[in-house]
Amino acid sequence: MDTTFSFASWFVTFVNSYLTGKVIDILFAILVLVVGFSVVKMLSKALQKTKGFKKLDSNVKSFFTNFIELMLKVIVVLTAVIIIGVPESSVIAVLGSCGLAIGLALQGGLSNIASGVILMFCKPFHVGDFISSSGVSGTVKDINIYYTLITTGDNQDISVPNSTLANSMITNLSTESTRRLDFDFSISYDADIDAARKVILETAQANEKIAKDPAPVVLVAAHGDSAITMKLRVWCDSNNYWAVNFEMWENVKKALDKAGIEIPYQYVNVIMKNS
């Protein structure tokens, strides 16, 4: 009976002095995490609404928003860990001892962060620009700490590592308001070059999306195996690039057919000899 009473007394003491305190600490740490993450989100939104932040470059806005949110969330997590009862000295010691291992494990991640800073300050592109790099073409949607989010023409979101972009050739198709298109049209050797040039030029001049200055130009580009290559060069607004591209391929074909100018195709003559 005394043994049972002693155990019950010890259990109550254990719960009151240790377990209850730990449960309260854990619950409070969870509360800190929930409230802390909510506050970080609110602070991020408030920062984005400030006049000074709105004046920043779009690249800086995107990068620093993600960076600041990450740093504040790390602080919230460390605070929760300390509340649970882990000594600050132990946390610092663990962070210090793990620093080298984490650095080695996250070489790619650290490289992406450094590359993100390079992209932010060198500004080869901005959020909203249409770029082509590393086999990916699309509109820059966001520049994160590790990745740059690109939306392709068929509405796919592709995350490209910042280090890949920083170490690759980037073609920015949004920096200039106008672009030039080159078309190669093949005509028969029997066709009249001047007549073909007139037909192609008139077709280009009839397209309202094509600029009048610089004016369209048609040149003889090459003498092929089975055709003469006529090169058409036109200028248009960057926003009309693809529309002009598709329209000219179709309209020139129809115009040449209507004028009776042959567009030859490759063929092979096979001569059979009787043995």
Secondary structure, 3 states (H helix, E strand, C coil): CHHHHHHHHHHHHHHHHHHHHHHHHHHHHHHHHHHHHHHHHHHHHHHHHCHHHHCCCHHHHHHHHHHHHHHHHHHHHHHHHHHHCCCHHHHHHHHHHHHHHHHHHCHHHHHHHHHHHHHHHHCCCCCCCEEEECCEEEEEEEECCCEEEEECCCCCEEEEEHHHHHCCCCEECCCCCEEEEEEEEEECCCCCHHHHHHHHHHHHHCCCCECCCCCCEEEEEEECCCCEEEEEEEEEEHHHHHHHHHHHHHHHHHHHHHHCCCCCCCCCCCCCCCC
